[in-house]
Amino acid sequence: MDSSDSFLMKHRWLIGVLVALAVVATLAFVFKAEALKKDKLLVATTFTVIADLAANVAGDAADVVSITRPGAEIHNYQPTPRDLLRVRDADIVLWNGLGLERWFEKFISRVEGATDVLVSEGVVPIPIRDGPYTSQPNPHAWMSPADVIIYVRNIEAALSVADPANASVYKANAAAYIEQIAAVSQRITERLSVLPAEKRWLASTEGAFSYLARHFELKELYLWPINADALGTPQQVKKMIDAVRDNNVPVVFSESTLSDKPAKQVARDAGAAYGGVLYVDSLSEADGPVPTYLDLLRVTTNTVLKGLTGG
């Protein structure tokens, strides 16, 4: 045994104590950091689009987390115990409503002490036209820039009530963000203005673009009205093929959280083009195509315009 081995053997207890002290110090630092984080308002949201809206209003004054992950299908989502842990200390939980998060009421009953806030309050809903949810509201109101501004104002109000010390911050952030939304909306309107009336069709798998179509004066076709129990049935596919043919719709799109096979089948059998993926229910990861709500608007409308113009 050399001298270094002998030293380690004799002082093994001391080394153990030093390691233990280092671990304790590290944990103390982590717990202190967590405690400091909790000095901020903690805002939870049901999905990533609302999380991005809230983050723009919150700025550095509050922390924002999403219950669902990027790319998740929201309608039939099944919350996990990990989701509950992620939001157990939330002060506010922001949700869309309008029938989107059918899992939410059971979930929120298990989050103690949090106030739930309906961010779509004040939106004029578009009723679903057919299927088992006929006459119920279409939940995808955030796809209209005008309606998403209502969301932003509701979020500002909720954060200001929960955290009045930072109300002026939330007000300023919301105003700046609303200006950004309006500017993006105006640019999209200008770009879509080149389309003649007979080409202003938005044909997709889910009827998730009704609010976007209303805002930008497009006509809408879809395979099914809302992601529910029956998706891509033979009856839905045949009806869509006939509608695409009858209206000379040039292109059909799919939706990012679902299979593209039904849309491709409709396009092939109707003699139309398949135009690619549109984003609606979820943002992507930070390095993906739509990491923010404004990116989602830009990418989706650019894809629609490219498909309709053959560009």
KOLLUM-713860 format. One record per residue (C-alpha): x, y, z; residue in one letter; residue number from 1. Coordinates in Angstrom, 1 decimal. Layout:
N
+--------+--------+--------+-----+-----+
|      u |      v |      w | res |   n |
+--------+--------+--------+-----+-----+
|      X |      Y |      Z |   A | NUM |
...
+--------+--------+--------+-----+-----+
end
This chain:
311
+--------+--------+--------+-----+-----+
|      u |      v |      w | res |   n |
+--------+--------+--------+-----+-----+
|    0.0 |    0.0 |    0.0 |   M |   1 |
|    1.5 |    3.3 |   -1.0 |   D |   2 |
|    1.4 |    6.5 |    1.0 |   S |   3 |
|   -1.6 |    8.0 |   -0.8 |   S |   4 |
|   -3.7 |    4.8 |   -0.2 |   D |   5 |
|   -2.7 |    4.9 |    3.4 |   S |   6 |
|   -3.8 |    8.5 |    3.7 |   F |   7 |
|   -7.2 |    7.8 |    2.2 |   L |   8 |
|   -7.7 |    4.8 |    4.5 |   M |   9 |
|   -6.9 |    6.8 |    7.6 |   K |  10 |
|   -8.9 |    9.8 |    6.7 |   H |  11 |
|  -11.9 |    8.1 |    5.0 |   R |  12 |
|  -14.2 |    9.4 |    7.7 |   W |  13 |
|  -13.1 |   12.9 |    7.2 |   L |  14 |
|  -13.6 |   12.7 |    3.4 |   I |  15 |
|  -17.1 |   11.3 |    4.1 |   G |  16 |
|  -17.9 |   14.2 |    6.4 |   V |  17 |
|  -16.7 |   16.8 |    3.8 |   L |  18 |
|  -18.8 |   15.1 |    1.0 |   V |  19 |
|  -21.8 |   15.2 |    3.3 |   A |  20 |
|  -21.3 |   18.8 |    4.1 |   L |  21 |
|  -21.0 |   19.6 |    0.4 |   A |  22 |
|  -24.2 |   17.8 |   -0.4 |   V |  23 |
|  -26.0 |   19.7 |    2.4 |   V |  24 |
|  -24.7 |   23.0 |    1.2 |   A |  25 |
|  -25.9 |   22.2 |   -2.4 |   T |  26 |
|  -29.3 |   21.2 |   -1.2 |   L |  27 |
|  -29.6 |   24.3 |    0.9 |   A |  28 |
|  -28.8 |   26.4 |   -2.2 |   F |  29 |
|  -31.4 |   24.5 |   -4.2 |   V |  30 |
|  -34.1 |   24.9 |   -1.6 |   F |  31 |
|  -33.2 |   28.6 |   -1.1 |   K |  32 |
|  -33.6 |   29.1 |   -4.9 |   A |  33 |
|  -36.9 |   27.3 |   -4.9 |   E |  34 |
|  -38.1 |   29.4 |   -2.0 |   A |  35 |
|  -37.1 |   32.5 |   -3.9 |   L |  36 |
|  -39.0 |   31.3 |   -6.9 |   K |  37 |
|  -42.1 |   30.9 |   -4.9 |   K |  38 |
|  -42.0 |   34.6 |   -4.0 |   D |  39 |
|  -43.3 |   35.1 |   -7.5 |   K |  40 |
|  -46.8 |   34.4 |   -8.6 |   L |  41 |
|  -47.0 |   30.9 |  -10.1 |   L |  42 |
|  -49.4 |   30.7 |  -13.0 |   V |  43 |
|  -50.4 |   27.3 |  -14.5 |   A |  44 |
|  -52.1 |   26.8 |  -17.8 |   T |  45 |
|  -53.9 |   23.9 |  -19.4 |   T |  46 |
|  -51.9 |   24.0 |  -22.7 |   F |  47 |
|  -48.9 |   25.6 |  -24.3 |   T |  48 |
|  -50.7 |   28.3 |  -26.3 |   V |  49 |
|  -52.2 |   29.8 |  -23.2 |   I |  50 |
|  -48.8 |   29.4 |  -21.4 |   A |  51 |
|  -47.1 |   31.5 |  -24.1 |   D |  52 |
|  -49.8 |   34.2 |  -23.9 |   L |  53 |
|  -49.4 |   34.3 |  -20.1 |   A |  54 |
|  -45.7 |   34.4 |  -20.3 |   A |  55 |
|  -45.8 |   37.5 |  -22.5 |   N |  56 |
|  -48.1 |   39.2 |  -20.0 |   V |  57 |
|  -46.1 |   38.0 |  -16.9 |   A |  58 |
|  -42.6 |   38.9 |  -18.1 |   G |  59 |
|  -40.2 |   38.5 |  -15.2 |   D |  60 |
|  -42.9 |   39.2 |  -12.6 |   A |  61 |
|  -44.4 |   35.7 |  -12.5 |   A |  62 |
|  -43.6 |   32.1 |  -13.4 |   D |  63 |
|  -45.7 |   30.3 |  -15.9 |   V |  64 |
|  -46.0 |   26.5 |  -16.5 |   V |  65 |
|  -48.2 |   24.4 |  -18.8 |   S |  66 |
|  -49.9 |   21.2 |  -17.6 |   I |  67 |
|  -49.6 |   19.7 |  -21.1 |   T |  68 |
|  -46.4 |   19.4 |  -23.1 |   R |  69 |
|  -45.6 |   20.8 |  -26.5 |   P |  70 |
|  -47.2 |   18.7 |  -29.2 |   G |  71 |
|  -49.9 |   17.3 |  -26.9 |   A |  72 |
|  -53.5 |   16.6 |  -28.1 |   E |  73 |
|  -55.6 |   18.7 |  -25.7 |   I |  74 |
|  -59.2 |   17.5 |  -26.1 |   H |  75 |
|  -58.8 |   14.0 |  -24.8 |   N |  76 |
|  -55.7 |   14.5 |  -22.7 |   Y |  77 |
|  -55.3 |   12.3 |  -19.7 |   Q |  78 |
|  -53.4 |   14.2 |  -16.8 |   P |  79 |
|  -50.7 |   12.3 |  -15.0 |   T |  80 |
|  -49.6 |   12.4 |  -11.3 |   P |  81 |
|  -46.5 |   14.3 |  -12.6 |   R |  82 |
|  -48.8 |   17.0 |  -14.1 |   D |  83 |
|  -50.4 |   17.4 |  -10.7 |   L |  84 |
|  -47.0 |   17.8 |   -9.0 |   L |  85 |
|  -46.0 |   20.4 |  -11.6 |   R |  86 |
|  -48.9 |   22.7 |  -10.7 |   V |  87 |
|  -49.6 |   21.8 |   -7.0 |   R |  88 |
|  -48.2 |   25.2 |   -5.8 |   D |  89 |
|  -49.9 |   27.3 |   -8.5 |   A |  90 |
|  -51.7 |   30.4 |   -7.5 |   D |  91 |
|  -53.8 |   30.6 |  -10.7 |   I |  92 |
|  -54.7 |   28.0 |  -13.3 |   V |  93 |
|  -55.7 |   29.5 |  -16.7 |   L |  94 |
|  -58.0 |   27.4 |  -18.9 |   W |  95 |
|  -59.7 |   27.9 |  -22.2 |   N |  96 |
|  -63.1 |   26.4 |  -21.6 |   G |  97 |
|  -65.6 |   26.3 |  -24.5 |   L |  98 |
|  -65.6 |   22.5 |  -24.1 |   G |  99 |
|  -61.8 |   22.2 |  -24.9 |   L | 100 |
|  -60.4 |   20.6 |  -21.8 |   E | 101 |
|  -63.0 |   17.9 |  -20.9 |   R | 102 |
|  -60.6 |   16.6 |  -18.3 |   W | 103 |
|  -60.1 |   19.9 |  -16.5 |   F | 104 |
|  -62.8 |   20.0 |  -13.8 |   E | 105 |
|  -61.7 |   16.7 |  -12.3 |   K | 106 |
|  -58.1 |   17.9 |  -12.5 |   F | 107 |
|  -58.6 |   21.3 |  -10.9 |   I | 108 |
|  -60.5 |   19.7 |   -8.0 |   S | 109 |
|  -57.2 |   18.2 |   -6.9 |   R | 110 |
|  -55.2 |   21.5 |   -7.0 |   V | 111 |
|  -55.7 |   23.0 |   -3.6 |   E | 112 |
|  -55.7 |   26.7 |   -3.2 |   G | 113 |
|  -55.5 |   27.7 |   -6.9 |   A | 114 |
|  -58.0 |   30.0 |   -8.5 |   T | 115 |
|  -59.1 |   28.9 |  -12.0 |   D | 116 |
|  -59.6 |   31.6 |  -14.6 |   V | 117 |
|  -61.5 |   31.2 |  -17.8 |   L | 118 |
|  -59.5 |   33.1 |  -20.4 |   V | 119 |
|  -62.1 |   32.9 |  -23.2 |   S | 120 |
|  -64.6 |   34.9 |  -21.2 |   E | 121 |
|  -66.1 |   37.5 |  -23.5 |   G | 122 |
|  -65.5 |   35.7 |  -26.8 |   V | 123 |
|  -68.5 |   35.3 |  -29.1 |   V | 124 |
|  -68.4 |   31.6 |  -29.7 |   P | 125 |
|  -68.9 |   29.9 |  -33.1 |   I | 126 |
|  -71.3 |   26.9 |  -32.7 |   P | 127 |
|  -70.2 |   23.5 |  -34.0 |   I | 128 |
|  -72.4 |   22.8 |  -37.1 |   R | 129 |
|  -72.6 |   19.0 |  -37.1 |   D | 130 |
|  -71.7 |   15.8 |  -35.3 |   G | 131 |
|  -72.3 |   14.8 |  -31.7 |   P | 132 |
|  -71.4 |   18.3 |  -30.4 |   Y | 133 |
|  -73.8 |   20.2 |  -32.7 |   T | 134 |
|  -74.6 |   23.7 |  -31.3 |   S | 135 |
|  -71.9 |   23.5 |  -28.7 |   Q | 136 |
|  -69.2 |   26.1 |  -28.9 |   P | 137 |
|  -66.1 |   25.5 |  -31.1 |   N | 138 |
|  -63.3 |   25.9 |  -28.5 |   P | 139 |
|  -60.5 |   27.1 |  -30.8 |   H | 140 |
|  -61.1 |   30.9 |  -30.3 |   A | 141 |
|  -57.4 |   31.7 |  -29.9 |   W | 142 |
|  -56.9 |   31.2 |  -33.6 |   M | 143 |
|  -58.5 |   34.6 |  -34.2 |   S | 144 |
|  -56.2 |   37.5 |  -33.4 |   P | 145 |
|  -59.2 |   39.6 |  -32.3 |   A | 146 |
|  -60.3 |   36.9 |  -29.9 |   D | 147 |
|  -56.8 |   36.1 |  -28.6 |   V | 148 |
|  -56.6 |   39.7 |  -27.6 |   I | 149 |
|  -59.6 |   39.1 |  -25.3 |   I | 150 |
|  -57.6 |   36.2 |  -23.8 |   Y | 151 |
|  -54.6 |   38.5 |  -23.2 |   V | 152 |
|  -56.8 |   41.1 |  -21.4 |   R | 153 |
|  -58.4 |   38.4 |  -19.3 |   N | 154 |
|  -54.9 |   37.1 |  -18.3 |   I | 155 |
|  -53.7 |   40.6 |  -17.5 |   E | 156 |
|  -56.8 |   41.1 |  -15.2 |   A | 157 |
|  -56.3 |   37.8 |  -13.5 |   A | 158 |
|  -52.6 |   38.3 |  -12.8 |   L | 159 |
|  -53.2 |   41.9 |  -11.6 |   S | 160 |
|  -55.9 |   40.7 |   -9.1 |   V | 161 |
|  -53.7 |   37.9 |   -7.8 |   A | 162 |
|  -50.5 |   40.1 |   -7.7 |   D | 163 |
|  -51.5 |   43.8 |   -7.4 |   P | 164 |
|  -48.0 |   44.8 |   -6.6 |   A | 165 |
|  -47.0 |   44.0 |  -10.2 |   N | 166 |
|  -50.3 |   45.2 |  -11.9 |   A | 167 |
|  -48.5 |   48.0 |  -13.7 |   S | 168 |
|  -46.0 |   45.5 |  -15.1 |   V | 169 |
|  -48.7 |   43.2 |  -16.4 |   Y | 170 |
|  -50.6 |   46.1 |  -17.9 |   K | 171 |
|  -47.6 |   47.3 |  -19.8 |   A | 172 |
|  -46.6 |   43.9 |  -21.0 |   N | 173 |
|  -50.2 |   43.1 |  -22.2 |   A | 174 |
|  -50.4 |   46.4 |  -24.1 |   A | 175 |
|  -47.0 |   45.7 |  -25.8 |   A | 176 |
|  -48.0 |   42.1 |  -26.7 |   Y | 177 |
|  -51.4 |   43.2 |  -28.1 |   I | 178 |
|  -49.6 |   45.6 |  -30.4 |   E | 179 |
|  -47.5 |   42.6 |  -31.6 |   Q | 180 |
|  -50.6 |   40.5 |  -32.2 |   I | 181 |
|  -52.3 |   43.3 |  -34.1 |   A | 182 |
|  -49.2 |   43.9 |  -36.3 |   A | 183 |
|  -48.9 |   40.2 |  -37.2 |   V | 184 |
|  -52.7 |   40.1 |  -38.0 |   S | 185 |
|  -52.4 |   43.1 |  -40.3 |   Q | 186 |
|  -49.5 |   41.5 |  -42.2 |   R | 187 |
|  -51.5 |   38.3 |  -42.6 |   I | 188 |
|  -54.5 |   40.2 |  -43.8 |   T | 189 |
|  -52.4 |   42.0 |  -46.4 |   E | 190 |
|  -50.9 |   38.8 |  -47.7 |   R | 191 |
|  -54.2 |   36.9 |  -47.9 |   L | 192 |
|  -55.8 |   39.9 |  -49.8 |   S | 193 |
|  -54.2 |   38.5 |  -53.1 |   V | 194 |
|  -56.6 |   35.5 |  -53.0 |   L | 195 |
|  -59.8 |   35.8 |  -55.1 |   P | 196 |
|  -63.1 |   34.8 |  -53.5 |   A | 197 |
|  -63.3 |   31.4 |  -55.2 |   E | 198 |
|  -59.9 |   30.4 |  -53.7 |   K | 199 |
|  -60.4 |   31.5 |  -50.2 |   R | 200 |
|  -61.0 |   28.0 |  -48.8 |   W | 201 |
|  -59.4 |   26.4 |  -45.8 |   L | 202 |
|  -60.0 |   22.7 |  -45.9 |   A | 203 |
|  -58.5 |   20.6 |  -43.0 |   S | 204 |
|  -59.0 |   17.5 |  -40.9 |   T | 205 |
|  -60.5 |   19.2 |  -37.8 |   E | 206 |
|  -62.8 |   22.1 |  -37.7 |   G | 207 |
|  -60.3 |   24.0 |  -35.6 |   A | 208 |
|  -59.9 |   27.0 |  -37.9 |   F | 209 |
|  -63.4 |   28.4 |  -37.7 |   S | 210 |
|  -62.3 |   31.5 |  -35.8 |   Y | 211 |
|  -59.2 |   32.0 |  -38.0 |   L | 212 |
|  -61.5 |   31.7 |  -41.0 |   A | 213 |
|  -64.0 |   34.2 |  -39.6 |   R | 214 |
|  -61.3 |   36.7 |  -38.8 |   H | 215 |
|  -59.5 |   36.5 |  -42.2 |   F | 216 |
|  -62.7 |   36.0 |  -44.3 |   E | 217 |
|  -62.0 |   32.4 |  -45.4 |   L | 218 |
|  -64.5 |   29.6 |  -46.1 |   K | 219 |
|  -64.0 |   26.4 |  -44.2 |   E | 220 |
|  -64.3 |   22.7 |  -44.8 |   L | 221 |
|  -63.3 |   19.9 |  -42.5 |   Y | 222 |
|  -63.4 |   16.2 |  -42.0 |   L | 223 |
|  -64.7 |   16.3 |  -38.4 |   W | 224 |
|  -65.8 |   19.3 |  -36.3 |   P | 225 |
|  -63.8 |   18.6 |  -33.2 |   I | 226 |
|  -61.2 |   16.0 |  -32.1 |   N | 227 |
|  -63.6 |   13.6 |  -30.3 |   A | 228 |
|  -64.6 |   10.0 |  -30.6 |   D | 229 |
|  -65.0 |    9.4 |  -34.3 |   A | 230 |
|  -62.1 |   10.7 |  -36.5 |   L | 231 |
|  -61.8 |    9.9 |  -40.2 |   G | 232 |
|  -64.8 |    7.6 |  -40.5 |   T | 233 |
|  -65.7 |    6.4 |  -44.1 |   P | 234 |
|  -68.7 |    8.7 |  -44.0 |   Q | 235 |
|  -66.6 |   11.7 |  -43.0 |   Q | 236 |
|  -64.1 |   11.0 |  -45.7 |   V | 237 |
|  -66.7 |   10.6 |  -48.4 |   K | 238 |
|  -68.5 |   13.8 |  -47.4 |   K | 239 |
|  -65.3 |   15.7 |  -47.4 |   M | 240 |
|  -64.2 |   14.4 |  -50.8 |   I | 241 |
|  -67.6 |   15.4 |  -52.3 |   D | 242 |
|  -67.3 |   18.9 |  -50.8 |   A | 243 |
|  -63.7 |   19.4 |  -52.0 |   V | 244 |
|  -64.8 |   18.4 |  -55.5 |   R | 245 |
|  -68.0 |   20.4 |  -55.6 |   D | 246 |
|  -66.3 |   23.6 |  -54.5 |   N | 247 |
|  -63.1 |   23.1 |  -56.5 |   N | 248 |
|  -61.0 |   23.4 |  -53.4 |   V | 249 |
|  -57.4 |   23.2 |  -54.5 |   P | 250 |
|  -55.7 |   22.0 |  -51.3 |   V | 251 |
|  -56.3 |   20.0 |  -48.1 |   V | 252 |
|  -54.4 |   20.4 |  -44.9 |   F | 253 |
|  -53.9 |   18.2 |  -41.8 |   S | 254 |
|  -53.5 |   19.3 |  -38.1 |   E | 255 |
|  -50.2 |   18.8 |  -36.3 |   S | 256 |
|  -51.3 |   16.7 |  -33.3 |   T | 257 |
|  -53.1 |   14.1 |  -35.5 |   L | 258 |
|  -52.4 |   11.7 |  -38.3 |   S | 259 |
|  -52.1 |   13.2 |  -41.8 |   D | 260 |
|  -53.5 |   10.1 |  -43.5 |   K | 261 |
|  -57.2 |   11.2 |  -43.7 |   P | 262 |
|  -56.3 |   14.5 |  -45.2 |   A | 263 |
|  -54.0 |   12.9 |  -47.7 |   K | 264 |
|  -56.7 |   10.4 |  -48.7 |   Q | 265 |
|  -59.2 |   13.2 |  -49.3 |   V | 266 |
|  -56.8 |   15.2 |  -51.3 |   A | 267 |
|  -55.8 |   12.1 |  -53.4 |   R | 268 |
|  -59.4 |   10.9 |  -54.1 |   D | 269 |
|  -60.8 |   14.5 |  -54.7 |   A | 270 |
|  -58.0 |   15.4 |  -57.1 |   G | 271 |
|  -56.7 |   18.2 |  -54.8 |   A | 272 |
|  -53.2 |   18.8 |  -53.4 |   A | 273 |
|  -52.1 |   18.0 |  -49.9 |   Y | 274 |
|  -50.8 |   21.2 |  -48.4 |   G | 275 |
|  -49.1 |   20.1 |  -45.3 |   G | 276 |
|  -49.5 |   20.6 |  -41.6 |   V | 277 |
|  -51.3 |   23.4 |  -39.8 |   L | 278 |
|  -50.8 |   24.2 |  -36.1 |   Y | 279 |
|  -53.6 |   24.9 |  -33.7 |   V | 280 |
|  -53.8 |   23.0 |  -30.4 |   D | 281 |
|  -50.2 |   23.0 |  -29.3 |   S | 282 |
|  -46.9 |   24.9 |  -29.7 |   L | 283 |
|  -43.7 |   23.0 |  -30.6 |   S | 284 |
|  -40.6 |   22.7 |  -28.5 |   E | 285 |
|  -38.3 |   25.8 |  -28.6 |   A | 286 |
|  -36.3 |   24.5 |  -31.5 |   D | 287 |
|  -39.4 |   23.5 |  -33.5 |   G | 288 |
|  -41.4 |   25.4 |  -36.1 |   P | 289 |
|  -44.0 |   27.1 |  -33.8 |   V | 290 |
|  -42.4 |   27.8 |  -30.3 |   P | 291 |
|  -44.7 |   30.8 |  -29.8 |   T | 292 |
|  -48.3 |   31.8 |  -30.5 |   Y | 293 |
|  -47.2 |   34.4 |  -33.0 |   L | 294 |
|  -45.1 |   31.8 |  -34.8 |   D | 295 |
|  -48.1 |   29.5 |  -34.8 |   L | 296 |
|  -50.2 |   32.2 |  -36.5 |   L | 297 |
|  -47.5 |   33.1 |  -39.1 |   R | 298 |
|  -46.6 |   29.5 |  -40.0 |   V | 299 |
|  -50.2 |   28.3 |  -40.2 |   T | 300 |
|  -51.3 |   31.2 |  -42.4 |   T | 301 |
|  -48.2 |   31.0 |  -44.5 |   N | 302 |
|  -48.8 |   27.3 |  -45.1 |   T | 303 |
|  -52.5 |   28.1 |  -46.1 |   V | 304 |
|  -51.4 |   30.9 |  -48.5 |   L | 305 |
|  -48.7 |   28.8 |  -50.1 |   K | 306 |
|  -51.1 |   25.9 |  -50.6 |   G | 307 |
|  -53.8 |   28.1 |  -52.1 |   L | 308 |
|  -51.5 |   30.0 |  -54.5 |   T | 309 |
|  -49.4 |   26.9 |  -55.4 |   G | 310 |
|  -46.4 |   28.9 |  -54.3 |   G | 311 |
+--------+--------+--------+-----+-----+
end
